[in-house]
Amino acid sequence: MFYQEKREGYARVGKLNGKRTPLMIELGDELLKKIDFGKAPYSAKFLVDVSEDLLPKGEIFALTGIDRLDARQLFRAFEEVRGKVVYAVAAAKPVNVSLLIYFGADIVDNFLAIAKAKEGIFFTEDYEIPVEESEELCSCKFCEEKDLVGHNTEMVRREVKKCRFLIAKEELRNYVEAKVKHNPELTAALRIADFEGEKELFPRFKRSKCYFSNLESVNRFEVQYFLKRAFECYKPVTKTLLILPCTAKKPYLVSKTHRIIRSKVKVGVNEIIISSPLVVPREFELVYPALNYDTPVTGYWSDEEVSFVASWLEKFVKKGNFEKIVAHVEGGYRKVVERALKDFDVIYTAEGSIISESSLKKLSAVLEDESYNFFDQIFPSISRYQFDLEFDGDVFGKYPEIELYKCDEKVARIDLNYGKIDVYMFAAKRLLKEKKFFVKIGNFEPKGTIFAPGIIEADEKIRPNDTVVFYSDEIIGVGTALMSGKEMINKKKGAAVKVKRVEPLR
Ligand SMILES: [Zn+2]
């Protein structure tokens, strides 16, 4: 009866008995009579008419007593029931419901909304205040009728609807990061999840923008994964390295500053771009989140930022055999380079503006051209990152809209929505041969979506949003994963792969 449509980390959207989840159920809802509350706390048992007519054992797990848990226990409770349909009982308030959903709640309720209303507490999006002070704060239809239960319920309902929308847009994380700031306990729970949580359900590529607005942003899965993975896959070759600052426009190379530098200076060496919190070798600038993020630019760098970026810059630089390092950076960026590369002789070439005539002259004078063309290294680099193998060939197109060909056959293109590679049959067959990102399906004709029951075998490394190759005895195709590889194997229901292209297997 539960059907998962799309996963994003611990959160997901789906359908339960035809209703969209995450779902808020209300006191009196028929569904409540079917749930086994087990050792429910007194408050829930008091409110709910528990019936003997239970759901199939184990499908819906009622997580009770949440309000008594501390930050770590809260996250652990969700970890323990991962994979089940999770109902967070008597726990939802407007301020915390997005975090509950981010942690994996499929169902919440309006019990606290009712209980608080009975105590004379009025919910706003973020705060709880005495109802007497609420006069000018809301004009919903419930407030017009002085129905506080109705108003509080409506506030939770709106948050739940917003979360459904945000999961579909792949934006929930940005929202939760902002929301938890209203409460240190919620902030703690998110931090603990980032450091201690299992991450196999998190996508590596997303179509939403990554906002680096606070301390938690650095701990996001996609940031940690990008730095670690780009470092693993980085293969610098030139003797000289050029370090440049990031730009607001992405990819960096289409920004005005990077374009001016390239028009005045011949850049034929490896480049690394530094940002906060990313360190991005030029070859990886089309990969999410490097392709699509925003970070507050003020010119002030905190000591934590400098240390974090410097530690990664040092690692990337040490991966090469650079004999000369040229840093065309200023301000906070220079601080990062100074801290990261204290054991190296670094030539600093920027004076004031990095695009001033004197800066560019200086850069031009010290930068030897080693005829390195990063353009040819984009597909090999990103395919190592994404598939653990290398696709190479001839690159065509206008940067960043580029495609890879081999013997006149289209191999791959850059998917600029997701910051990843999209593959065609030539590459799909290679992935299949090497048993990477494969999904074996039954002998049916896949259209639109492949569902979990149709899947026979899948690569366990697959994450949601990964490009995958699916096949049967008759066909081969390319699609986008909607769930993890393990879920594809273990789930009896739900949407597993969105079909992009199919052809007969020859
Ligand atoms: Zn209202």
Residues whose N, C-alpha, C, O or C-beta is under 5 A from the ligand:
A	BS01	ZN	C138 S139 C140 C143 H151
